[in-house]
Amino acid sequence: PNGEWSISGVVASPFSVHVLMWVVIATPVVIGSGIF
């Protein structure tokens, strides 16, 4: 289904960027807090 592919394609890309952003932000915070 073309519509379904378009929706998942539009959602997946920003979602991956969002997760990557959170990882980049959270990593130094976690290390700095001594949790990791």
C-alpha positions as CSV (number, residue, x, y, z in Angstrom):
1,P,0.0,0.0,0.0
2,N,1.5,3.3,-1.1
3,G,-0.2,5.3,1.5
4,E,1.0,3.1,4.3
5,W,4.6,3.2,3.0
6,S,4.5,7.0,2.8
7,I,3.3,7.4,6.4
8,S,5.8,5.0,7.8
9,G,8.6,6.6,5.8
10,V,7.7,10.0,7.0
11,V,7.4,8.9,10.6
12,A,10.5,6.6,10.7
13,S,13.0,9.2,9.6
14,P,12.2,11.9,12.2
15,F,11.8,9.2,14.8
16,S,15.3,7.9,14.1
17,V,16.7,11.4,14.3
18,H,14.8,12.0,17.6
19,V,16.2,8.8,19.1
20,L,19.7,9.6,18.0
21,M,19.4,13.1,19.4
22,W,18.3,11.7,22.8
23,V,21.2,9.3,22.8
24,V,23.7,12.0,22.0
25,I,22.3,14.2,24.8
26,A,21.8,11.5,27.4
27,T,25.2,9.8,27.1
28,P,27.3,12.7,28.6
29,V,24.6,13.3,31.2
30,V,24.6,9.7,32.3
31,I,28.4,9.5,32.3
32,G,28.6,12.8,34.2
33,S,26.1,11.6,36.8
34,G,28.2,8.5,37.4
35,I,25.2,6.2,36.7
36,F,26.9,4.5,33.8
